Amino acid sequence: MSAAVETAGGRRREWTALIGLLAAGFAILAMLQARAPDGDAGFVELLGQPPATLGAFLDASGAPVRIEDFRGKTVVLNLWAPWCAPCLSEMPSLDRLAARLPAADFAVVAVTKDPAGDSASKRTFDRMGLKRLALYLDPDGKLAEEVGARGFPTTLVIGRDGAPLARREGAADWDSDAMAARLEALAARGKPAQ
């Protein structure tokens, strides 16, 4: 009887430890995906790298689009998914960022892994009433793979010449003063010599 009680007590401790580990994992995940109020938080600078070679993705009608189509502008390339709560929470601020930054110098490009047509992403865009963001699609997820996205949202800032300037994982307050200043500073540092 004593061995049975010890076995039950051991299992209870194992389950308690497992539940504790799961809770700690969820807490860490929440911290990683939390919004960063500061424009510098979460950015990893990538200055000095050659232009990015990325495959084509699609616009909402299914026509192919390439990053090279945005050359001459600093691109804020945001990879997201319609099932990702942090992605959805940052979409309105990305839309406001697109309105805030000069369109002649910046492009905010939000790309999701979804097919063209009546997809969850299209319905999400329609429901949110986003005014400035265009819906771009990466049905096969190749773009996320090419930029090394470990999860969503992942954002890559690409310079006017196509070279990566910085990357950020997790949601952000994209239209804050600090973030706009950070993006403008990155664009200035990534500007090719004339």
Secondary structure as GFF3:
##gff-version 3
##sequence-region A 1 194
A	DSSP	alpha_helix	2	33	.	.	.	ID=ss1
A	DSSP	beta_strand	43	45	.	.	.	ID=ss2
A	DSSP	beta_strand	57	59	.	.	.	ID=ss3
A	DSSP	beta_strand	64	65	.	.	.	ID=ss4
A	DSSP	three_ten_helix	67	70	.	.	.	ID=ss5
A	DSSP	beta_strand	74	80	.	.	.	ID=ss6
A	DSSP	alpha_helix	85	100	.	.	.	ID=ss7
A	DSSP	beta_strand	106	112	.	.	.	ID=ss8
A	DSSP	alpha_helix	120	128	.	.	.	ID=ss9
A	DSSP	beta_strand	135	137	.	.	.	ID=ss10
A	DSSP	alpha_helix	142	146	.	.	.	ID=ss11
A	DSSP	beta_strand	154	158	.	.	.	ID=ss12
A	DSSP	beta_strand	164	169	.	.	.	ID=ss13
A	DSSP	alpha_helix	177	189	.	.	.	ID=ss14
###
